[in-house]
């Protein structure tokens, strides 16, 4: 099996990149310029999605002994269920978005998938590589922003894109980038497995309307909560296979599960 850390890519919507401003400080010429401009409306302490946010996530993962439930090397219960009983086919090519310490990437590799896993945090990827080496899993890890158009190394197409906790940290305008990633990398007939915050639950971010977040950017700090109707509208270009709340898994369960998350399974139409 290959070295789990052999492949890295450097890519991203980087606040600190080259000055792209046009004559007289005009910054917008393309759709990507608009997205970068909107990124800049949010302060660094709110940023969880650009390459500059890697330092925040490094701090989050620095103490591996903290009692954070998803630090345990357990896959999400819904992912394990879909793989064990369908409708996800065995094997294939998978992408784990915001992989963190790699718990779901490891499970996908154990089920025969060829796995690419991407995260903004070098600390998280370092932990994930250690776990992959211990398990003998040939996972390709990538450092950076998966949503950048020039995301080197994420070539696809992927039969499965898995996201446990990435989508709900994106500001509204970056949903455009998320859907563009699905259009670019998810294979026809492929599946999106999505776990994200449910609106109105403690610890599940804000339910503030999109426009309010640009008036008060600090409200984005804890992420965004979604209703079922909102998720169905955002992902209306995909076929809904399942959308339900995650079950609470007991502490001794081999799987991770908390009830304040949505479990979504969507399929890209074959045609």
C-alpha positions, 0 to 999 in steps of 0.5 A: 500500500502507498504512503498515506501522506504522499500527495498534498496539494496547495490551493485555495481562496487565500485572503493573503494571496497576491493583490488582485485589485484592478486600477483604482482599487476596483477588485471585481472582474469575475465571479471568483473576484466577487466570492473573494470580496465577500470572503473579506467581509468576515473577520479572521476570527470568524473565518473557517473556510479559507486557507487562512483558517488553517491556524484556527483548526490547528488550534482546535485539533492541538489537544487530542485528549479533549473530550470532543466526541468526533475526535474518536476514531469512529465513522459516522453511523449513517455512512456505515449504515449506507455502506453496509446495507446500501444504497452506496455501492461497494468500492469506487472513488471517494472524496472526504471533505473536511476530513479532520483526523480521518475517521470517515476516510479510514472507514471508506478505505476499509470498505474498498474505496480509493480515498482522497481526503482534504482539510485546511488544517496541517494538524488535522492531516498530521493526525489523520496520516498517523491513523492511516499508517497504523491501519495500513490505509493508502489514503491520499491527503490534500492540504487546502481549500477544496472549493478553489477552481484550481484545486490541484490533486482533486481530479475526480470524478468521485463516486462518493463525496462525503461531508461531515461538518464542512458545509455548515461552516461556509458563508452563504456565498460559498454555497455557490462554490460548494455546488460548483464542486459537486458539479465538477467532481461528483460523477453522474450517478454518484452520491453526496453524504452530508452531515450538517447542523440542524436549525434550532438545536443547541450547538448547531450554529445560527438560524439567522437569514443569509442577509443578516450574516453580512450585516453581523458577520460575527454570527457566522462564528459557530456555523449555520443551522439548516431546516430540511426544506432549506437543504432540499432547496439548496440541493434541488439539482440532486435526487434526495435518497434520504434526509433525516436526523442523526441518531444519538449513538451510545458512548460504547458504540463503534459509530459516531452519532449526535441528534443535532445533525442532519443526515443527508444522502443525495444522488446526482442524476445519471443523465 
